[in-house]
Amino acid sequence: MDISPQHAESESALVAVVTGAAQGIGRKVAEVLAAEGYALVLADIKEPGETLAAVRDTGAEATAVVGDITSEAYVTALADGVRERYGCADVLVNNAGISQLTPAEDTTAAQWRRVLETNLTGPFLLSRALGRLMLDAGGGAIVNIASIAGLYGIADRAAYNASKHGLIGLTRTLAAEWGGRGVRVNAVCPGWVKTEMDAADQSSGGYTDDDIVERVPMARFAAPEDIARATAFLADPGRSGFINGVALPVDGGWTADASWTSLRLRKR
């Protein structure tokens, strides 16, 4: 896989691989990391053209590598390309993921496997491949974009919840295995975020804006930048160098609040 330089002046930049970079959280993570001086490898199943242009407009080096993260061959080629171009990646952000709003009794085996493959197997393959490079280099950071659905059960999302619980388990296991060798592994657990995924999920009739806003103590959805800033924090050893194995909720207080709705709304 060809990962070629875009700007010679960024030869010494830190390198971050961001999956699911074409839109939503992934795009904003790429933009925030570019502003912080990283060179970016943008991975997505579709061409992340708008993200690529936005990152390059900041003067950062950026390359797009289109493919399916559930494919071991694609992940191997991506890691080989990173190694040949940069020697290593300093940061991996496992952001790519899909949703599935279906009652458990109606969830097919094919739907289950598709969600688990994308949301859990893909991050494992990427962490294994790029983690090896980080371990050889003696340092690095992996940030997995999980969800509050990985901390709690949310109805009609059996496959999605299981995948995100699994991703948090993977985060903690890799943190335990690799922390002593210089590689930190953490997870960000967003609440509901205003992205293309939210729009698609709402179109199914599963929930409304009011359902979310009334549930969140801060009375709003998360913005992609909220998640991107937390991701950049966990990626940076200067700011979070002794944080390892954490599942950080970025949810406006959702997971802190066991109040019933009328009580919560009376406090506003």
C-alpha positions in Angstrom: 0.0 0.0 0.0 1.5 3.3 -1.1 1.6 5.9 1.7 3.6 8.8 0.2 4.5 12.2 1.7 2.4 15.3 0.9 4.6 17.9 2.5 8.4 17.5 2.9 8.4 19.9 5.9 6.4 17.4 7.9 9.0 14.7 7.8 9.6 14.8 11.5 5.9 15.2 12.5 4.3 12.7 14.8 2.1 10.2 12.8 -1.5 9.3 13.6 -3.6 6.7 11.9 -7.4 7.5 12.1 -10.0 5.0 10.9 -13.5 6.0 9.9 -12.0 9.3 8.8 -14.4 10.3 6.0 -17.0 11.8 8.3 -18.3 12.5 11.8 -16.1 11.9 14.7 -13.3 10.5 12.6 -13.1 13.6 10.4 -13.0 16.0 13.4 -10.3 13.8 15.2 -8.2 14.1 12.0 -8.7 17.9 11.9 -7.8 18.3 15.6 -4.7 16.1 15.4 -3.6 17.9 12.2 -3.9 21.2 14.0 -1.7 19.8 16.8 1.1 18.9 14.3 0.5 15.3 13.4 0.9 13.8 10.0 -2.3 11.8 9.2 -3.0 8.5 7.6 -6.8 8.5 6.9 -8.4 5.2 6.6 -12.0 4.6 5.6 -14.1 2.2 3.5 -14.9 5.1 1.2 -12.6 7.9 -0.1 -12.2 10.5 2.7 -11.8 13.3 0.2 -13.3 16.2 2.2 -11.2 15.2 5.3 -8.1 14.9 3.2 -8.6 18.4 1.8 -9.4 19.9 5.2 -6.3 18.4 6.8 -4.0 19.4 3.9 -5.4 22.9 4.0 -3.8 23.2 7.5 -0.4 22.4 6.0 -0.3 18.9 7.5 0.8 15.9 5.6 -2.0 13.5 4.9 -2.6 10.3 3.0 -5.8 8.4 2.4 -5.9 4.6 2.4 -9.3 3.2 1.3 -10.3 -0.3 2.4 -12.2 -2.5 4.8 -10.8 -2.7 8.3 -12.3 -6.2 8.8 -10.0 -7.5 6.1 -6.7 -8.8 7.6 -5.0 -8.3 4.2 -6.0 -4.6 4.1 -4.9 -4.0 7.7 -1.5 -5.8 7.0 -1.0 -3.7 3.9 -1.8 -0.5 5.8 0.6 -1.3 8.6 3.3 -2.2 6.1 2.7 1.1 4.3 3.1 3.0 7.6 6.2 1.2 8.4 7.8 1.8 5.0 6.9 5.5 5.0 7.3 6.5 8.6 8.9 3.5 10.5 6.0 3.6 13.0 2.8 5.3 13.9 2.8 7.3 17.1 -1.0 7.2 17.5 -3.8 4.9 16.3 -7.4 6.0 16.7 -9.8 3.2 16.2 -12.9 5.2 15.3 -14.6 3.2 12.4 -17.9 1.7 13.5 -21.4 1.0 12.5 -24.8 1.0 14.3 -27.6 -1.6 14.4 -31.0 -0.7 15.9 -32.9 -3.9 16.1 -34.5 -5.7 19.1 -32.4 -8.6 20.2 -35.0 -11.2 19.2 -35.1 -9.8 15.7 -31.3 -9.4 15.2 -30.0 -11.9 12.6 -26.7 -13.7 12.9 -25.5 -11.8 9.8 -26.3 -8.5 11.4 -24.6 -9.6 14.6 -21.5 -10.7 12.8 -21.3 -7.5 10.7 -21.4 -5.2 13.7 -18.9 -7.3 15.7 -16.5 -7.6 12.8 -16.5 -3.8 12.1 -16.6 -2.5 15.7 -14.4 -5.1 17.5 -12.5 -7.4 15.1 -11.3 -4.4 13.0 -9.9 -2.5 16.0 -8.2 -5.7 17.2 -6.6 -6.3 13.8 -5.4 -2.7 13.6 -4.2 -2.6 17.2 -2.3 -5.9 16.6 -0.6 -4.7 13.4 0.2 -1.2 14.4 0.8 -2.1 18.0 3.6 -4.3 16.9 5.3 -1.3 15.3 4.8 0.7 18.5 6.2 -2.0 20.6 9.2 -2.3 18.4 9.7 1.5 18.7 9.2 1.5 22.4 6.2 3.8 22.6 2.8 4.9 21.2 -0.8 5.4 22.0 -4.0 3.7 20.9 -7.3 5.4 21.5 -10.4 3.3 20.9 -13.7 5.2 20.2 -16.1 3.1 22.3 -19.5 4.4 23.6 -21.5 4.8 26.8 -23.2 1.7 25.2 -20.1 -0.1 26.2 -20.6 0.8 29.8 -24.4 0.3 30.1 -27.1 -1.7 28.4 -29.3 0.3 25.9 -32.4 -1.4 24.4 -32.5 -2.5 20.8 -28.8 -2.5 20.3 -27.6 -6.0 21.3 -24.9 -6.3 18.7 -23.7 -2.7 19.0 -23.7 -2.8 22.9 -21.8 -6.1 22.8 -19.2 -4.8 20.4 -18.6 -1.7 22.5 -18.4 -3.7 25.7 -15.9 -5.9 23.9 -13.9 -2.9 22.7 -13.5 -1.6 26.3 -12.4 -5.1 27.3 -9.9 -5.1 24.5 -8.7 -1.7 25.6 -8.1 -2.8 29.2 -6.4 -6.0 28.1 -3.9 -4.3 25.8 -3.3 -1.6 28.4 -2.3 -4.4 30.8 -0.1 -6.2 28.3 1.6 -3.2 26.6 1.8 -0.4 29.2 5.1 -1.7 30.6 6.5 -1.6 27.1 5.6 2.0 26.4 2.3 1.7 24.6 -0.7 3.2 26.3 -4.2 2.1 25.3 -7.3 4.0 26.3 -10.9 4.4 25.2 -13.2 7.4 24.8 -16.9 6.6 25.5 -19.1 9.2 23.8 -22.7 9.8 24.6 -25.0 10.7 21.7 -23.1 12.8 19.1 -24.6 14.8 16.3 -23.2 13.0 13.3 -24.3 11.3 10.2 -24.8 8.1 12.2 -27.2 9.9 14.6 -29.2 11.2 11.6 -29.5 7.7 10.2 -30.4 6.1 13.5 -33.1 8.8 14.2 -34.6 8.3 10.7 -35.5 4.7 11.8 -37.8 6.3 14.4 -36.0 4.9 17.4 -35.6 8.2 19.3 -35.8 12.0 18.9 -33.5 14.9 19.8 -35.7 15.6 22.9 -35.1 12.0 24.1 -31.4 12.7 24.3 -31.4 16.3 25.4 -33.7 15.4 28.3 -31.5 12.5 29.4 -28.2 14.5 29.4 -27.5 16.7 32.5 -25.7 19.2 30.3 -28.9 19.3 28.1 -27.3 18.8 24.7 -25.8 16.3 22.3 -22.0 16.0 22.2 -20.4 17.6 19.2 -17.7 15.7 17.2 -15.2 18.2 18.5 -15.9 17.2 22.1 -14.9 13.7 21.3 -11.9 14.8 19.2 -10.5 16.9 22.0 -10.7 14.0 24.4 -9.1 11.7 21.9 -6.2 14.2 21.3 -5.7 14.4 25.1 -5.4 10.6 25.5 -3.1 10.5 22.5 -0.6 13.0 23.9 1.9 11.6 26.3 2.7 15.1 27.5 -0.9 15.5 28.8 -1.9 12.0 29.6 1.3 10.0 29.9 0.3 8.1 33.0 -3.2 7.4 31.9 -3.6 3.8 30.6 -6.5 1.4 30.4 -9.2 4.1 31.0 -12.7 4.2 29.5 -13.4 7.9 29.6 -17.1 8.9 29.3 -17.5 12.1 27.2 -21.3 12.2 27.7 -22.3 15.4 29.5 -22.9 13.5 32.7 -25.2 10.8 31.2 -23.5 7.9 33.1 -23.2 10.0 36.3 -27.0 10.7 36.6 -29.4 8.1 37.9 -32.2 10.6 38.2 -35.6 10.1 36.6 -36.5 12.5 33.8 -38.9 14.8 35.7 -36.3 15.3 38.5 -33.5 16.0 36.1 -35.6 18.5 34.2 -36.6 20.3 37.5 -32.9 21.0 38.1 -32.6 23.0 34.9 
